[in-house]
């Protein structure tokens, strides 16, 4: 593949920072090497003697020397070398990508960081981009700055529909042929497993069709899979990375949902040329993700190992599945007849369609807040956030089950009141 096609002119001008490259060499140099190159402060001036972390399972993580010095010091932009090695092994263990010898990994400040920098690397103002509709609001916020033509592909209960994807591409291709100012999309963003906000998971046969379509139209897939380990299915659906024979998937993983968001650590996997360009961007901004957070995560991997870590994820998955089921019971009790919804196959959200109301924004953001209940209006996740929308995203991750039941009861009252208000307005007009 010719990756220069995907890298915009601005990103293509980036060059390695000599000091950052020397920092990378410092960590792989023989112990007897003497370096007067790095602008690193001396560890003896740091105020910390040791850091001890108690885990809920009874284990302890002790950061003494030399780990503590590394945890408090500058690290290579790509990532703390032991964690980088761990993440590469873990990614290969979980996904076994067919293009692995031409792939690379970069530690990021959560997956949002990787998504943002990938878009900034590839897009220029006025470009088109394919997105699943609805889509994660954080990505829509990144795209705004490029004033793009967003090409939405609608979802059903199984996520993005391949036939609609090809239809959107063919229709846009015709427009591009008629107007030379328009450009075919280079990127497609999707959230394939337990997506935010719909909770849908794209099945394997659809993923294969979508991947083949992207090969046909020369499109890079931005695979945002923060909920990959939080599905409620009997079997984990293979990732797009695991199907990527051509090297056209940039995958984003995060520890935010499976460890804790405060550590602000994720990782990006993809073709070496693209990952290395993103690394150059990081070099010129925040240098690298938190060293302390990286070493804490690597210590936990060392403590648990891959199998025990995946076992822990099963426990987290079961925890959220119980909460989902409790939430659905409350919805069935209070919202039946007022709303429609599909059972989320994972994640932390349920996507609710309100019947008989064309737009829920004022209902939620004005009258709903007065009832002391907060839901996200679906507008925040639509390709066109200005259009009327009758969808609501409800989270079942944090509130207590009793609180969820009260919120659904109040939502039902709110919907009934809204319908009565609309009827009164209509009668006054008539």
Helices and strands as residue ranges (DSSP letters): G 3-5, H 9-12, H 18-28, G 43-45, E 51-54, E 60-63, H 67-71, H 81-95, G 100-102, E 103-108, H 110-122, E 128-133, H 137-144, E 149-156, E 159-160, H 162-178, E 187-190, H 204-216, E 220-224, H 240-243, E 249-254, G 261-263, E 266-271, H 272-283, H 291-334, E 339-341, E 349-354, H 361-362, I 363-368, H 369-370, E 376-377, G 378-381, E 391-395, H 401-429
